[in-house]
Amino acid sequence: MSYDKILIVVLFLLALVLVQLLIKYRGNVLHPSLPKTSSFTKISVQARLPLSKNDRADVVSVGKQSFLLVFAKGNSPSIIELATDDQQVLNGIEE
């Protein structure tokens, strides 16, 4: 086996490792320069109710809003926004 081929493979692997390190450290340098926002919205499943073997209903909260998602086999999910406590209080005041 010729040493030229082994040398080419070793140099290629070394170049790949250097590119990986370059990307890794460039990513760490560029990442902190992105604007920091605290507006990341937390999404969580509040409740899950199985309606049948293939159907279910979930209550999902996104930030301060809540949604009812109904999943049925063969159909796209139905999404209904639920009123928050603040909206119910405001609606009671307006009436």
CORVEN-V261107 format. One record per residue. N is the residue number from 1. D_LAST is the distance of its C-alpha to the last C-alpha in Angstrom with 1 decimal. Layout:
# CORVEN-V261107
n/d_last
N/D_LAST
N/D_LAST
This chain:
# CORVEN-V261107
n/d_last
1/89.6
2/89.4
3/87.9
4/86.4
5/83.8
6/82.9
7/82.6
8/80.3
9/78.0
10/77.9
11/77.1
12/74.3
13/72.8
14/73.1
15/71.4
16/68.5
17/68.1
18/68.2
19/65.5
20/63.3
21/63.8
22/63.1
23/59.8
24/58.9
25/59.6
26/58.2
27/54.9
28/54.8
29/55.5
30/52.9
31/50.2
32/49.6
33/49.5
34/46.3
35/43.2
36/41.6
37/37.9
38/35.8
39/33.1
40/34.6
41/31.8
42/32.3
43/31.9
44/32.1
45/31.9
46/29.7
47/30.5
48/32.8
49/32.9
50/35.9
51/35.0
52/38.6
53/41.8
54/40.7
55/36.9
56/34.5
57/31.0
58/30.3
59/27.4
60/28.3
61/26.8
62/27.6
63/27.0
64/23.4
65/22.3
66/23.0
67/24.2
68/25.3
69/28.8
70/30.4
71/34.2
72/36.2
73/39.9
74/40.8
75/37.3
76/35.6
77/32.9
78/29.3
79/26.8
80/23.1
81/20.9
82/19.1
83/15.8
84/16.8
85/15.6
86/14.5
87/12.4
88/10.8
89/10.2
90/8.8
91/6.3
92/5.4
93/5.5
94/3.8
95/0.0
